[in-house]
Amino acid sequence: MPHERTPEEVDDFVERSAFRAKLKDGSHVRIRPVAPKDKERIAEGWEGLSSETRYMRFLHPKARLSSWELAYLTEIDYVDHFAWAAETTDGPEPIGIGIARYIRDKDDATVAEAAITVMDEYQQLGLGRVLLQALTEAAQQNGIERFRAEVSAENQQVIQSLLRVGATPGTIEHSAISLELHLPIKAFGSSAMYNALRTVAADQAARND
């Protein structure tokens, strides 16, 4: 069982792990692990997403996240459940603009469900690729060998793109198809990888809604 960090240990881990990245438009962002204090920011960020992005993320257009979901998404152990947050650096207060997350499978410790969400106005700037690479590195450090993504069965363009770059198809449940990506992901430059993880229904919180 992963060590349960104290609030002070969490703050130290977040600061030590944080890094900056430059986007295609020349702007800079800060990438850091998600922490329990991010509940309000995540709730506000979720409400700022378009209904289409919400649907692509959770396969249904949730209007808001419950307190249980917010706790589940922020009170994490950084081993079996890891999440990176992206935030702006050019204002008086940082604004959350993206999250990448994996959750280890309970039955297979080498597999994790993964997902990425980027605020609508920050898409197509390379942020998804930065988050995907950071998530992959964290997963490998914690013994994960494959990401599992559940994509809407209607999204044949993404499914076929993933199959072409080596994803392995699995079962189909609740109108979603499961695909597995072996780590390290070889095609970081391919938008198919990012798009697939952006269309994942990865979190158990959403499934229990």
C-alpha positions as CSV (number, residue, x, y, z in Angstrom):
1,M,0.0,0.0,0.0
2,P,1.4,3.4,-0.9
3,H,2.7,5.6,1.9
4,E,0.0,8.1,3.0
5,R,1.7,11.5,2.9
6,T,1.1,14.3,5.4
7,P,-0.1,17.7,4.1
8,E,3.5,19.0,4.5
9,E,4.9,16.0,2.5
10,V,2.3,16.6,-0.3
11,D,3.2,20.3,-0.5
12,D,6.9,19.4,-0.7
13,F,6.3,16.7,-3.3
14,V,4.3,19.1,-5.5
15,E,7.0,21.8,-5.4
16,R,9.8,19.3,-6.1
17,S,7.9,17.7,-9.0
18,A,6.7,20.9,-10.7
19,F,8.2,22.1,-14.0
20,R,7.5,24.7,-16.7
21,A,6.7,24.1,-20.4
22,K,6.5,26.4,-23.4
23,L,3.4,26.0,-25.7
24,K,3.2,26.6,-29.5
25,D,2.0,30.2,-29.1
26,G,5.1,31.1,-27.0
27,S,3.3,31.1,-23.6
28,H,4.6,29.2,-20.6
29,V,2.7,27.0,-18.3
30,R,3.5,25.3,-15.0
31,I,2.9,21.5,-14.7
32,R,2.6,20.1,-11.2
33,P,1.0,17.2,-9.3
34,V,-2.7,17.7,-8.3
35,A,-3.2,18.3,-4.6
36,P,-6.2,18.2,-2.2
37,K,-6.3,22.0,-2.2
38,D,-7.2,21.9,-5.9
39,K,-10.9,20.9,-5.3
40,E,-12.3,24.4,-5.9
41,R,-10.1,25.0,-8.9
42,I,-11.1,21.7,-10.5
43,A,-14.8,22.3,-9.9
44,E,-14.6,25.8,-11.5
45,G,-12.5,24.4,-14.4
46,W,-15.0,21.7,-15.0
47,E,-17.9,24.2,-15.2
48,G,-15.8,26.2,-17.7
49,L,-15.6,23.3,-20.2
50,S,-17.9,23.1,-23.1
51,S,-20.6,20.4,-23.1
52,E,-18.8,18.7,-26.0
53,T,-15.5,18.5,-24.1
54,R,-17.3,17.2,-21.0
55,Y,-18.9,14.5,-23.1
56,M,-15.7,13.5,-24.7
57,R,-14.1,13.3,-21.2
58,F,-16.8,11.3,-19.4
59,L,-19.0,10.1,-22.2
60,H,-21.9,12.2,-20.8
61,P,-22.2,15.9,-20.3
62,K,-22.0,16.2,-16.5
63,A,-22.9,19.7,-15.4
64,R,-20.8,19.6,-12.2
65,L,-18.7,17.4,-10.0
66,S,-19.9,16.2,-6.6
67,S,-18.0,16.6,-3.4
68,W,-17.2,12.9,-3.5
69,E,-15.9,13.1,-7.0
70,L,-13.7,16.1,-6.1
71,A,-12.2,14.3,-3.1
72,Y,-11.6,11.2,-5.3
73,L,-9.9,13.3,-8.0
74,T,-7.6,15.3,-5.6
75,E,-6.8,13.2,-2.5
76,I,-4.5,10.8,-4.4
77,D,-1.4,8.7,-3.5
78,Y,0.8,9.6,-6.5
79,V,1.5,5.9,-7.0
80,D,-1.7,4.0,-7.9
81,H,-3.4,7.2,-8.7
82,F,-1.4,10.1,-10.2
83,A,-2.6,13.4,-11.7
84,W,-0.7,16.3,-13.3
85,A,-2.3,19.8,-13.4
86,A,-1.3,22.5,-15.9
87,E,-1.7,26.1,-14.9
88,T,-1.0,29.6,-16.3
89,T,2.0,31.6,-15.1
90,D,1.3,35.1,-16.6
91,G,-1.3,36.5,-14.2
92,P,-1.5,37.4,-10.5
93,E,-3.2,34.0,-9.8
94,P,-2.6,30.8,-11.6
95,I,-5.5,29.4,-13.6
96,G,-6.0,25.7,-14.1
97,I,-6.0,24.8,-17.8
98,G,-5.5,21.0,-18.0
99,I,-5.2,17.7,-16.2
100,A,-3.7,14.3,-17.0
101,R,-4.5,11.4,-14.8
102,Y,-3.9,7.6,-14.5
103,I,-5.5,5.2,-12.1
104,R,-3.9,1.7,-11.7
105,D,-6.1,-1.3,-12.4
106,K,-7.1,-3.2,-9.3
107,D,-6.7,-6.6,-11.0
108,D,-3.5,-5.9,-13.0
109,A,-0.9,-3.7,-11.4
110,T,0.9,-3.2,-14.7
111,V,-2.1,-1.5,-16.3
112,A,-3.7,1.9,-15.6
113,E,-6.6,3.8,-17.1
114,A,-5.5,7.2,-18.3
115,A,-7.2,10.4,-19.4
116,I,-6.3,14.0,-20.4
117,T,-8.5,17.1,-20.2
118,V,-7.4,20.5,-21.6
119,M,-9.5,23.6,-21.4
120,D,-11.1,24.4,-24.8
121,E,-9.1,27.6,-25.4
122,Y,-5.8,25.9,-24.7
123,Q,-6.3,23.0,-27.1
124,Q,-4.1,22.6,-30.2
125,L,-1.2,24.3,-28.5
126,G,0.8,21.2,-27.6
127,L,-0.3,21.1,-23.9
128,G,-1.8,17.6,-24.4
129,R,1.5,16.3,-25.6
130,V,3.4,17.7,-22.6
131,L,0.8,16.3,-20.2
132,L,0.9,12.9,-21.9
133,Q,4.7,12.6,-21.8
134,A,4.7,13.6,-18.1
135,L,2.0,11.1,-17.3
136,T,3.8,8.4,-19.1
137,E,7.0,9.0,-17.2
138,A,5.3,9.0,-13.8
139,A,3.5,5.8,-14.7
140,Q,6.7,4.0,-15.7
141,Q,8.4,5.1,-12.5
142,N,5.5,3.4,-10.6
143,G,5.7,0.1,-12.5
144,I,2.9,0.7,-15.0
145,E,3.5,-0.9,-18.5
146,R,0.3,-0.1,-20.3
147,F,-2.3,2.6,-20.5
148,R,-5.9,1.5,-21.0
149,A,-8.2,4.0,-22.7
150,E,-12.0,3.7,-23.1
151,V,-13.2,5.5,-26.2
152,S,-16.7,6.0,-27.4
153,A,-17.5,3.3,-29.9
154,E,-18.9,6.0,-32.2
155,N,-15.5,7.7,-32.5
156,Q,-14.2,5.5,-35.2
157,Q,-11.6,8.1,-36.4
158,V,-9.8,7.9,-33.1
159,I,-10.2,4.2,-32.8
160,Q,-8.8,3.5,-36.2
161,S,-5.9,5.9,-35.7
162,L,-5.0,4.2,-32.5
163,L,-5.1,0.8,-34.1
164,R,-2.8,2.0,-36.9
165,V,-0.1,3.1,-34.3
166,G,-0.2,-0.2,-32.4
167,A,-3.0,0.0,-29.8
168,T,-4.5,-3.3,-28.9
169,P,-8.3,-3.5,-28.9
170,G,-10.2,-5.1,-26.0
171,T,-13.8,-5.4,-24.8
172,I,-16.8,-3.2,-25.7
173,E,-19.0,-2.1,-22.8
174,H,-21.6,0.7,-22.4
175,S,-20.9,2.0,-25.9
176,A,-17.2,2.3,-25.3
177,I,-14.3,0.3,-26.6
178,S,-11.2,-0.5,-24.5
179,L,-7.8,-0.1,-26.1
180,E,-4.4,-0.6,-24.5
181,L,-1.2,1.4,-25.3
182,H,2.2,0.0,-24.4
183,L,4.6,2.3,-22.6
184,P,6.7,4.1,-23.5
185,I,4.4,5.5,-26.1
186,K,6.4,5.7,-29.3
187,A,4.2,8.2,-31.2
188,F,4.2,11.2,-28.9
189,G,4.0,13.4,-32.0
190,S,0.8,11.7,-33.1
191,S,-2.4,13.6,-32.3
192,A,-4.2,10.2,-32.1
193,M,-2.5,9.4,-28.8
194,Y,-3.6,12.6,-27.2
195,N,-7.1,12.6,-28.7
196,A,-7.7,9.0,-27.5
197,L,-6.8,9.9,-23.9
198,R,-8.9,13.0,-24.2
199,T,-11.9,10.9,-25.0
200,V,-11.4,8.4,-22.2
201,A,-14.0,7.7,-19.4
202,A,-11.2,6.8,-17.0
203,D,-12.4,7.8,-13.6
204,Q,-14.5,5.6,-11.4
205,A,-16.1,8.7,-10.1
206,A,-17.8,9.3,-13.4
207,R,-18.9,5.7,-13.7
208,N,-20.5,5.8,-10.3
209,D,-22.4,9.0,-11.1
